[in-house]
Each structure stands twice: as C-alpha cells, then as structure tokens.
C-alpha cells in the first residue's frame, strides 16, 4: 500500500510541475484539454443575463470511468 501512495504522489507531483511550467512558459497544455471536454454532447450550459451555469455531466461520466479503470488496474498491479 505504501508503494501505491508513493507512485500516486509522484504522479501528482509531475502534474503540478507540468501545470506550473505550462503557466510559466505560456504553453497551452491544459487549455487544449479544456476545449476538448467542454463541447461534449451532454454538457449543459445555461446562460441568462449575467449568470452562467455549466453542468459538465458527460465530462464527469468520462472522468469517472477513466479513473475507475485506472485505479482498478493500479490496485490489481500492486496486489
């Protein structure tokens, strides 16, 4: 179990470094991912006046499925 937390920490650290470098050097790493997931059918955007409500239902389903598969694979790998 300690190996799992160690590798998850390394992954989060790498994500933090990529996020920092992308903002420091004006790379569009996360902007492209945002454009990819923001226009999925099933995401609801409701605008009225100066208020906007955004419900990313399809995005939440995709992220949930991907994370479930990844965690199941990781847990089977370390078992």
N, C-alpha and C positions, 0 to 999 in steps of 0.2 A: 504494500500500500504506500510505503514511503517513496518507492520509485515512481509511482503514478503521480504523486504530488510534486515530486521533483520535475518530472517531464512537463506537467501542466504549468508549473512555474516558469520553466524555460520557454514554453510556447507563449505565455502571456508577456514575458519579458521581450521576446522577439517582436511580438505585435506592438508593444509600447515603443520599441526602438524604431520600427518601421513607421509608426504613426508620427513620432517626433521628427524623424528625418523627412517625411513627406511634407510636414508643415514647415520645417526649416528651409527646405530647398524648393518649395512650391511644386512638389510633384502631385499629380492627380490620382494617386493610388486609390484612395477611398471615395473620391468623387465619382469615378467610373463605376464602382460597385453600387453607389447610391443611385446613380441613373439606371443601372441595370435592374435593381429591385424595386424602384419607386413606380415603375409603369406597368407592373404586373396586373393582369385582369384579376379582380378580387380585392384589390386595394381600393379603399373608398376614400375619396377626398371631397369634402363638403365645405363650400365657401358661401358665406352670407355676410355681406357688408365688410367689416374689417376683421371678421373672425373666420379662421380656417380650422377645420377638424380633419385629421388624417388618420384613418384606421387601416394599418397595413396587415390585413387578415391573411392574404396569400403569402406575404413575406414571412409572417410569423409561422405559418404552417411549414414552409420550406426550411426555415432555420431550425425549427423543432425536429423535423425529420432528419436533417443532416446531422445535428448534434446528437440525436438518439443513436443513429447509426455509428457515428464516430466513437461515442462513449462505449457502446456495446463492443465494438472492435477493440478498443483500448483495454477494456476490462477482460475480454477473452484472451488478449495477448499477454496480460500480466497474471493471469490465473494459473 
